[in-house]
Amino acid sequence: MMLDRHLMGLGKPQVYGTQGRSYSGQAAFIWPIEDPAHINERRKKAGFELSVEDNAKCLHIPYQVLTLNDVRKMPGYQPPAH
């Protein structure tokens, strides 16, 4: 989804959990999500058929809740260019 991709590019949490990422050959991950405790409710209201967990499986990414601070500590992390 374009909104999530745009937010990820700005280094901000995504709304719907549609975007995955990896750094320097590290395992891929789902980019941090705003209010992850309510992500599947938000996805359902927006018309997504799959949960964030099932969407991650389709992307071959094991889903785990990450924060932006977790991502910043990853090897190869590069802050977004503004």
Secondary structure as GFF3:
##gff-version 3
##sequence-region A 1 82
A	DSSP	alpha_helix	2	9	.	.	.	ID=ss1
A	DSSP	beta_strand	20	21	.	.	.	ID=ss2
A	DSSP	beta_strand	29	30	.	.	.	ID=ss3
A	DSSP	three_ten_helix	36	38	.	.	.	ID=ss4
A	DSSP	alpha_helix	39	46	.	.	.	ID=ss5
A	DSSP	alpha_helix	52	58	.	.	.	ID=ss6
A	DSSP	alpha_helix	68	72	.	.	.	ID=ss7
###
